[in-house]
């Protein structure tokens, strides 16, 4: 059931007027779509004397225009939390 509203953001780069014209990465909102959200099992591990908490979440969206532009450099905003994209599966 597509009952959650998510926002999609894609990276954009521009040359900065300071720092010698260095490339600056920012994100622009591509669109918002309805999605089915499934929380998978998470894990807690210790890396470099710091606790790391990983929660896997799967987002299912229809073949909509904003979703077609997503890459693994994009991110999803859902419930005011930022979710990085690790892989994209397209199903025909």
C-alpha positions in Angstrom: 0.0 0.0 0.0 1.5 3.3 -1.1 0.5 5.3 2.0 3.7 7.3 2.9 4.7 10.6 1.3 8.5 10.9 0.6 10.6 13.7 -0.8 13.3 13.0 -3.4 16.5 15.0 -3.6 19.2 14.9 -6.3 22.7 16.3 -6.1 23.7 19.4 -8.1 27.1 21.0 -8.4 28.1 24.6 -9.0 31.3 26.5 -9.0 31.9 28.6 -5.9 32.8 32.3 -6.1 35.2 31.8 -3.2 37.9 29.2 -2.6 39.3 29.5 -6.1 36.1 28.4 -7.8 35.9 25.0 -6.1 33.0 22.8 -7.0 30.2 22.9 -4.3 27.8 20.0 -3.9 24.2 20.8 -2.9 20.9 19.0 -3.2 17.7 20.1 -4.9 14.3 18.7 -4.4 13.2 16.7 -7.4 9.7 15.9 -6.3 7.5 14.1 -3.9 5.8 10.7 -4.4 3.7 8.2 -2.5 5.7 5.1 -1.4 5.4 1.9 0.5 8.0 1.9 3.4 9.3 -1.3 4.9 11.7 -1.3 7.9 14.1 -4.2 7.8 16.3 -5.5 10.6 19.0 -3.2 11.8 22.4 -3.8 13.4 24.6 -2.1 16.0 28.3 -2.4 15.7 31.4 -0.8 17.1 33.8 0.8 14.6 36.8 3.0 15.7 35.6 3.1 19.3 32.2 4.5 18.2 28.8 2.9 18.2 27.4 2.6 14.7 23.6 2.1 14.3 22.4 0.9 10.9 18.7 0.6 10.0 17.8 -0.7 6.6 14.6 0.7 5.1 13.1 -0.2 1.7 11.1 2.3 -0.3 8.8 1.1 -3.0 7.5 3.7 -5.5 5.7 3.5 -8.7 7.4 4.3 -12.0 6.9 8.1 -11.6 8.9 10.8 -13.3 10.8 12.1 -10.1 11.7 8.5 -9.1 13.2 7.8 -12.5 15.8 10.5 -11.9 17.2 8.9 -8.7 20.7 7.7 -8.4 22.8 6.3 -5.5 24.0 9.9 -5.0 20.5 11.0 -4.3 18.7 10.8 -0.9 15.1 10.4 0.4 13.6 12.5 3.1 10.9 10.7 5.1 9.5 11.7 8.5 12.3 14.4 8.7 15.0 11.7 8.4 17.5 11.5 5.6 17.9 8.1 4.0 20.9 7.5 1.7 20.3 5.3 -1.3 22.5 2.2 -1.6 20.9 0.5 -4.5 17.9 0.9 -6.9 16.0 -2.0 -8.4 13.7 -1.3 -11.4 11.0 -3.9 -11.9 9.2 -4.1 -15.3 
